[in-house]
Amino acid sequence: MVMSFQSDFLYPDVIPHHARFSGGRTAVIHGNRTLTWSQLELRTRKVANALFDAGLKKGDKVCLYMRNSLAAFELFWGVIRSGGVVVALNTMVSPDALTVLVNNSDGRWLFTDSHGAPMVEDIASDLTGITLESIYSDVPHETFGLIEDFVSAGSEDPVDVRIDPEDTLNIVYSSGSTGIPKGIEQSHLSRHNYTFGTGHYFGFDADSVTILATALYANGTWQTMGPTMFRGGCIVLMDKFDALGFITEVERCRCTHVFLVPTQTVAILAHPEIAQHDMSSLRIIVSAGQPLAPATFEEVQVKLPHVELWEGYGMSEGFGTIVGPPDYAKGKQGSVGKGMFLDDIRIIDPNTGTELPQGEIGEICGYSMGLMKGYYKDPERTRETVWTGPRGRTYLRSGDLGRLDEDGYLYICGRAKDMIKSGGINVFPADIEAVFTAHPAVQEVAALGIFHEKWMETPLLFAILRKDGNATAPELKAWGNERLSKYQRVSEVVIVDDLPRANYGKVDKVGLKQLARQHGFRLPFDS
């Protein structure tokens, strides 16, 4: 007889394992409510069985349009245990975007909460794969089922679904989007990139207490949630981030780890009551989404001297680097670090695809365990983002420009893509432009990111009106922002006679930045 290992290290195996060996330990906290590992195992088992009773087969998509809560957490992990695919959706998207994302995902069930139910009610008739009978809310609703009734009806039978490492675990939508949705399809194996990457760097163990200050739909949340779950630590849920709430929860629950975007870190440090609370338990802050200002590092050292502040860089599609105090001690300030877990970083000529020597600037490509399976139902876009490297490996093309030094540290030299990162959230100029060009008075628009003190970057829109167009900048701003998701909304609209042009009449992006400066706006990388 030949012995075999059945890939029982995947996330569906995590909760049952800890329930068996550490069942009485606290697994999750939300406000005054807690669940032990045994209780979480039972609740997620009932979620899985309720989904089976509703007809779920392995690979079926389950959409969650919910803020962080115990109900959302149970559903999230219950779907994973069932062999279904979690599609956690950004709660800040517009109704039109939500419809597009749910339909694109091929979702069969939709779970929401008191915050999301009114919007879901408005779009329910436009959903192509989900009936009213398959929509549930965490509060009583005249049309939707009640989540608690759904879960309670699930049996307590054992859940035993054979999961292969390459089976899909979740789909993350990185654009929320008046344009074509970009669904990043991630496997059970790829979700372990953080388990063995950040999990190694930040010393997670069974005594770790990780606070989730970001939403379950955010890919970065996995950086600390995944390793904590894997090692049997404790998760503290914030339903919505605010600085004082974070400070008090860290003190109350003795939190040790957190993933934050820069705007959250800045807000925490700026809060006047930070010195009045004991945050000495906090050991690790992981920051990603966009670079932290040097002054933020200095302020952390003063106000949170016990904390190690680390920065991550990479793509949700599947590779990352990490940099922190040990690297800074080696004089690597300004670098975004080295690959997390055997992540292979290469620099190529963006035009020819030829790999460049060490020290030369080119497009950053990455290869790792965290590689996505592809963009969901979009093989052409998947092909466009692949560079085939040594040994036939498929590397992700980042669109960012950078260089590697003699020690393998990566330095970012600019962004080849036009994406705006506002508050750590990706905002695509094309999505904003598509909305504003629908205004009857508008002939052409161009969006770009400008500096914002709180959000680090915020969208600015230049607009050319039609000859017979009649709209003021404030009117146009209000009209467009009503149709955009919250995080996409422009801070300013400037009406101009023309835009800077490159060849073939295309908008000159470099000239667009100069135009913004001429109008008194500061760009993100301006000193």
N, C-alpha and C positions, 0 to 999 in steps of 0.2 A: 504493500500500500504506500502510495506517495502522499506525503503531507502537503497541504496547500494553505495559503493565506488568502482570504476572500475580500481583500481591500477593506477590511473592517476599521480603517483609520479615517474614513470619510465622515462628513458632518452628520449624516443620519444616525451614525453609531455613537455620537458623542453624548447625547442626553441619556440614553439607556445605560451607558457605561457609568456615568457619574451617579445616576440614580441607584445603581447596584452597589457601588463602592463608597459613595459619599452622600447617600440619600438624604440625611438630615441637615446637610449644610445648605446655606442660603444660596440660591442660584440667581434670583432676580428681585430687584426692589423697584417699586414705583410708588412714590409718595409714602403712605402708611401701609401699603400692601406689599407682601413678600410671598415668594414661592420657594420652597426647597427644591432640590434636584428631583426628589421623588414626586413632589407635586407637579413640577414642570413636566416630568416624564408622563404622568397620567394625563395632564391636560393636552399635551401635544399628541399623545396616543389617541385621545378622543377626537381631536381635530382630524387626524389622518383617517380614522375609521368613519367619521361623518362624511368626509370627502369620498371615501370608497362607496359609501351608501348612496351618495349623490351621483355616482357613476364615474368618478375619476379613474383614469388609467395613467400609468407611468408616462411622463412627458406632457401631460395636460397642463395648461397655463392657468394660474390663479392670481388675479389682480388684487392688490391691496392699495387702497387710496385712503390712508389713515396716518394720523400723527402717532408718535411713539406712545404706547400704552401697553398694559399687560395683555389686553386682548390682541393687539397687533403683534406683540412678541410671540404669543402662543400660536397664532395663525401662521406667522412667518416660519417658525421652526416646525410646526405641524405639517405644513406643505412640504418642507424639505424631507421630513421623515416619510411622507407618503409616496415619494418619488415624483411628485408634481413639480412644476417649475414656478418659482416665486417671481411675480412681476410687481415689485413695489414701486409705486408711481409718485412722482413729485407732487406734493400737496399744494404747490404754488402755481401750477400751470393753469392756463385759461380753459374754459369749457370746451372750446374747439380743439385745443391741443389734447385734452384728456380723452376726448372721443377718438381722435386719431391714434393715440398711443394704445388705448384698450383694444381697438379694432386691429391694429397692426400686430399686436402680441398674440392674437388668436385666443384671448382669454375666454374661459368658460364660466368662471365665477368672479364676482366682484364684491369685496368686503370694504365697508367704509365706516365712518364714525359721524358724530354729531356735527363736526366741522365740515365734512365732505358731502354729507347726505343731500343737502339742497342742490349742489351742483350735479351730483349723480342723478338726482330726480329729473333735472332739466335735460340731461343728455340720454337718459335711459332708452328712449325710443330710437336713438341713432346708433345704438350698439348692435353690431351685426352677429356676434356669437354668444351674447349673454341675454337671457330672458329675465323678466322681472322676478321670476321664481328663484333665480340664481344670484340675486343681489341681497346683501345682508348689511345691517347697520348695528352699531353697538348700543343704540338707544331705540325705543319703540318708534316705529314708522308705519304710516297707514298703508304703504305699498310694499316695503321691503321686509324680509324676515329679520328676526333678532339673532345676532351672533351667538348670544349665550344659549338660546334654544337650539341652534344648529349644533354647537359643540356638545351640549349636554346630551343630545340624542345619540352622539357617537358611542359606540360600544367600548368596553375596556379590553377587548380581545388584543392579543399581541400583534404588533405591526412588524412584518417581516417581508420587506420589499428588497429584492436583490438589486443593488445599485452598482453600476460600473463606473470607474473613474471618469470616463468621457461622457457619461450622461449629463444632460443639462441641469444645473441647479437653479440658476436665475437668469433673468434678462434685465439689464440696467439700461435705461434710456438716458442718453447723455444730451439729447436735444429735446426741448419740450415744446412744441415746434410747430410753426406754421408751415414749415418745409417738410422734407422727407424725414421721418423718424429714424433715429440711429440707435437700434436696439443691440446692445452688446451681450452676446450669448456666452455665458460662462459655465464651465463644467464643474463637477464636484472636485475634480483634481485641481483645476485652476484656482479655486477658492482657497486652497491651502498655500498659495504663494505668501500670504500674510502670516499664516500659522507658523511657517518655518522661516519667514523673513523678519518681519517686525517682532514676531514671537521670540526669536533668538536675541535680537538687539536689546529688547526692553525688559527681559527677565520676567515674563509672565509665569505665574504658578497658581496653586490652589488658593493662595491667600491674596491674590490680586483682586482689587475692586475697581472695575472700569466703569466710568460714567459715560453714557452716550449723550453727548451734547449735540450730536448731529442725527439726522433722521435715518431710519432703517432703509430708505430708498437710496441713500447716498453711498456710493462705492467706498469712499474713504472710511465710513463707519466700520467696515470690515477690518481695518488695520488694527484696531484694538478689540473689537467685539469677537472676531474669529479666534485669536489666540487665547482670550479669556475663557471662551466657551470650551475650547479644546483642552485647556489645562484644568478646568473645573473650578474657576474662580467665580466671581459674583458680578452681575451686570446691574447698574443703576440707570434707570430710564428717566430722561427729561422729556416731557411731551412737547415742550417748546423752549428754546434757549432764551435765557436772560441772564445777565451777568451776576446779579445778586442771587438769583436762584441757584446758579452754578456754585457760587462761593459757599452758600449755606449747605448745599447737598454734599459738597466735598467734606465739609466739616462734620456734618451729621453722620454720613455713611463711611467716613474715613477712606475716601477714594484714593487710589494709587496711580491710575493711568487714565489718559484721555486723548482723544483725537479732536483737534480744533482746526478751523480755518482761521487765517490771520485776523479777520475782523472780530472774531470771538475773543481771541487772545487780547487784542487791543482793548476791547470793551471791559474785560475782566480786570486788566491792569489799571484801567482808568476809573474803576468804581471807587467812590470815596470810602466805602466800608470794608475794603479788602483787608486793611490792617487790624480790623476788629474781630476777625474770624481766624480760627486755627486751621490752616491749610497744610500743616506740616506732614500730613500723610501722603500728599501728592508727590509722586516721584518722577513721572514722565509726562511731558506734553509732546505729542506728535503733531506737527503742523504741515499742512499741504494745501494745494489749490493755487497758491501764488506765493512769491517770496516775502519773507518777513523783513521789515525795515531794521537796520542795525540798531536803532534806538529801542526797538522792542526787545532785542536780546539783552541789552543793558538794563532795561527796566525789570525783566524777569529776574536777573541776577540780584537786583536790589530788593524787590518785593517778594520774590519766591526763591530764595537762595538755595533751598533744598531740592529744587526741580531741575531735571535735565531737559533741555529744550532741543528737540530734534526736528529736522525738516525732511520731508519726502518730496520726490519728484517722479513723475512717470505718467503712464496712461492707464485709464480704467481698462482698456483693451488688453493690458497684460504685461507690463514690466515696470520696474521702479528702482530708484536709488534712494539711499538714506544717508544723512550726514548729521553729526552731532558733536558733543564736547570732545571725545577722543580724537576726532578728525581735526577740530579746530586747534587742538594742542599740537598737532603736526604742521600747523600753518596753512591749513586748507580752507581758510575763510573765503567765501565767494563761490566755493564749489557746492554742487548739489550731491556730492558724495559718490559712493560706489554701489554696484548692484546689490540688492537685498539678499537674495538667496540664489547664488550662482547665476544671477541675471547677467546676460551677455550683452554688453553695449558696444555698438559699432558706429562709426562715423562714415557717411558716404557722400559722394558728390550727388546733390539732389537732381541734377539733370541727366547724368550718365549712369548712376547707380554703382559707380566704381568705389570700392572701399578706399578711404584716405589714410595716410600715415598718421601716426601719433602726433598730436599737436596741431594738425590742420583743422580748420573750421569747415563743417559740413552738416548734413542733416543727421540727427540722432535717430538710431534704430535700436530696438531692443528685443531680446528673446528670453523667455523664462517659463517656469512652470505655470505662471499666471496667464498665459496666452488665452485669449478668447477663442471660441470655436469659429466665430465670425460675426458679422453684422446680420441680425436675424432677417431672413428672407431677402438679403441684399448681397448676392455673391459678387456683383460687379464692384460695389464699394469695398467689399472685403479684398478683392484682388488689387484694387488701387492702393490699399494701405500696406501691402506686403512687399518686402524686399527679400529675395532669396539669397541667403548667404552661404557660408561654408557648410559642407556636408548636407546641403539641401535644406537647411533650417529656414523656416519662415519667420522673418523678423518684422516687427511693427515699425512702420515709418511714422515718426512723431510729428513731422512738419516743423519741429523746432531745430534751431541751429546751435551747434555746440562743438566742443573739442575735449579730448582726453589728454591729461598730462602724463608724465612719465611713470606715475604711480597708479594710473588707472582711474583717477578722479575725474568726474565729469563737470564741465563748466558750460553754463548756458550763455550763448552769445546773442540771442535774439529769438523772435518768434517768426517763423516763416508763414504760419497761418495767421489769420486775422481775428481769431477768437478773442473775445473779451472775457476776462475773469473778474466777475463782480461778486465780492463776498465769498470767493472760493467756488462760485458756481459758473459753469461754462455758459456764456451767452454768445450766440452766433449772429453776427451782423446781418447775414442774409435773411434770417427770420424776422428781424426788426424791419428791414427794408421791404420785405414782402407785405407787411401790414400797412406801412405808410404809403407805399405806391398805389394802394387800393383807394386812397382818398381822391375824390373827383378833381380836386384842385391841384394835385401833385403831378409833376412831369417825371422827376427823377429824384432819388435820395441816395445818400451814402452814410453809413454808420461806422463809428470807430469808438475805441475806448479812450477815455480821458481820466486823469487822476481824480480820486475822491477820497477825502480824509477818512471816512468811516469804512467804505466798501473797497478801498484801494483802487478800484477801477469802476467806471460807470459809463453807460452808452451816451454818446453825443450824436445827434442827427443833423446833417446838412440836407436842405431840401431846395429843389428848383420847382417853382410853380409854373403851371401852364399859363399861356398868354392870357387866357380868360379866367384863370384861377383866382379865387378870392378867399384867402384864409390867412390869418395872422399866425405867427409862431406859437403863441400860447394856445390858440384854438387847435392848431394841428397837433401840438404835444398832447393836449387833453384827449383829442379824438383817437390818436394812436395808442396812448397808454391804456385807454379803456379796453382795447382789444388785445393787449399783450399780457403775458403772465407777469406777475409782480416783479420778478427778478430781471425781466427783460426791459422794463420801462426806462425810457430815456430821461436823462436829467435836464437836457436842454435841446431845443430845436432852433437852428439858425437857418433863415431863408437867404439864399444866395442866387446870383444871376447865372453862375456857371460853376462847374467843379473842375479841379485840375485833371488834365487828361494825359494818358500815356498813348502808346500806339493803338491804332484802330478805334480811337475814341473811348477806350476803357478808362475808368477812373484811376488816376495815379495815386496809389496808396501812400507813397512817401509825400507827395504833394498835399494829400488830404491832411496828413499830420501837420504840415507846415501851415495849412489854412487854419487848423484848429488853434495853433499857437498865435497866428495873426489876430484871431478873435479873442485872445486873452486866456485861452484854456491851457492847462498844464497836462502834459502827457505822463503816463505811468512811470516811464524810465527817465524823465527829466529830473535834473538835480534842483 
